[in-house]
Amino acid sequence: MYRSILSCLIAGLLPFSASAVADEQPTDKEILQIQTIASCIDDVYYQGGYEDGDTARIDLIDTMLVLFDLPAYDEEYLYLDVPYDGKLSSELYYQCISGQRDMLDEAADSLGIAAH
């Protein structure tokens, strides 16, 4: 059952999420959240670096963004300078790395990504 929910997130919700928000610019808060989630995933799964356009990495990031009801990932968001909210960022990072870790590990496993 859990795996079927995960499959739904990856296969069904991601394309819908990406198209639903394609025309909307995320708020500064959403961009900070996207940066935080990408950082969490990179820290756990990509310590050795990654290739530009790594689709498995982007799918994993998008899976977490859907869980937090955030817009789809776009690499340009990582380079935007937005006001930093340490409390928001640290709480979200903690949720990503621990609270949602089982879900994150299952999504990574289904994409063929191993934690480092």
C-alpha positions as CSV (number, residue, x, y, z in Angstrom):
1,M,0.0,0.0,0.0
2,Y,2.7,2.5,1.0
3,R,4.7,1.7,-2.2
4,S,1.5,2.3,-4.3
5,I,1.1,5.7,-2.7
6,L,4.7,6.5,-3.4
7,S,4.3,5.4,-7.1
8,C,1.3,7.7,-7.3
9,L,3.4,10.6,-6.1
10,I,6.2,10.0,-8.5
11,A,4.1,9.0,-11.5
12,G,0.9,11.0,-11.1
13,L,1.3,14.1,-9.0
14,L,4.6,15.4,-10.3
15,P,3.5,16.1,-13.8
16,F,0.3,17.7,-12.5
17,S,2.3,19.7,-9.9
18,A,4.8,21.0,-12.5
19,S,2.1,22.1,-15.0
20,A,-0.1,23.6,-12.3
21,V,2.5,26.0,-11.1
22,A,4.5,26.5,-14.3
23,D,3.1,30.0,-14.8
24,E,3.4,31.1,-11.1
25,Q,6.6,32.5,-9.6
26,P,7.1,31.0,-6.2
27,T,7.2,33.4,-3.2
28,D,10.5,34.1,-1.4
29,K,9.3,31.7,1.4
30,E,8.6,28.9,-1.1
31,I,12.0,29.5,-2.8
32,L,13.7,29.2,0.6
33,Q,11.8,26.0,1.2
34,I,12.8,24.6,-2.2
35,Q,16.4,25.5,-1.5
36,T,16.3,23.8,1.9
37,I,14.8,20.6,0.5
38,A,17.3,20.5,-2.4
39,S,20.1,21.0,0.2
40,C,18.8,18.2,2.4
41,I,18.6,15.8,-0.6
42,D,22.0,16.8,-1.8
43,D,23.5,16.3,1.7
44,V,22.0,12.8,2.1
45,Y,22.2,11.4,-1.5
46,Y,24.7,13.5,-3.5
47,Q,27.7,14.3,-1.3
48,G,29.9,13.3,-4.2
49,G,28.2,15.8,-6.5
50,Y,25.8,15.3,-9.4
51,E,25.6,15.9,-13.1
52,D,23.6,18.9,-14.3
53,G,20.1,17.7,-15.3
54,D,20.3,14.5,-13.2
55,T,16.6,13.4,-13.7
56,A,16.6,11.0,-10.7
57,R,17.8,13.9,-8.4
58,I,15.2,16.2,-9.8
59,D,12.4,13.6,-9.4
60,L,13.5,13.0,-5.8
61,I,13.4,16.7,-5.0
62,D,10.0,17.1,-6.7
63,T,8.7,14.1,-4.7
64,M,9.6,15.9,-1.5
65,L,8.2,19.3,-2.8
66,V,4.9,17.6,-3.5
67,L,4.8,16.3,0.1
68,F,5.2,19.9,1.3
69,D,2.8,21.3,-1.2
70,L,5.5,23.4,-2.9
71,P,6.0,24.3,-6.6
72,A,8.0,22.0,-8.8
73,Y,11.8,22.2,-8.7
74,D,13.7,24.5,-11.0
75,E,17.5,24.8,-10.8
76,E,17.4,28.6,-11.0
77,Y,15.7,28.7,-7.6
78,L,18.9,27.6,-6.0
79,Y,20.7,30.7,-7.2
80,L,18.0,33.2,-6.1
81,D,18.9,35.4,-3.1
82,V,15.9,35.4,-0.8
83,P,15.6,36.5,2.8
84,Y,16.8,33.7,5.1
85,D,14.6,32.4,7.9
86,G,16.8,30.2,10.0
87,K,13.9,28.7,12.0
88,L,11.8,27.9,8.9
89,S,14.8,26.4,7.1
90,S,16.1,24.3,10.0
91,E,12.6,23.0,10.8
92,L,12.0,22.0,7.2
93,Y,15.5,20.4,6.9
94,Y,14.8,18.4,10.0
95,Q,11.4,17.2,8.6
96,C,13.1,16.3,5.4
97,I,16.0,14.4,6.9
98,S,14.2,12.7,9.8
99,G,10.4,13.1,9.8
100,Q,10.0,12.1,6.2
101,R,13.1,10.0,5.9
102,D,11.3,6.7,5.4
103,M,9.4,8.1,2.5
104,L,12.5,9.8,1.2
105,D,14.5,6.6,1.3
106,E,11.7,4.7,-0.5
107,A,11.4,7.3,-3.2
108,A,15.2,7.3,-3.6
109,D,15.3,3.5,-3.8
110,S,12.6,3.5,-6.4
111,L,14.7,5.9,-8.5
112,G,17.9,3.9,-8.0
113,I,19.5,6.5,-5.7
114,A,21.6,5.3,-2.7
115,A,22.3,7.4,0.4
116,H,25.9,8.2,1.1
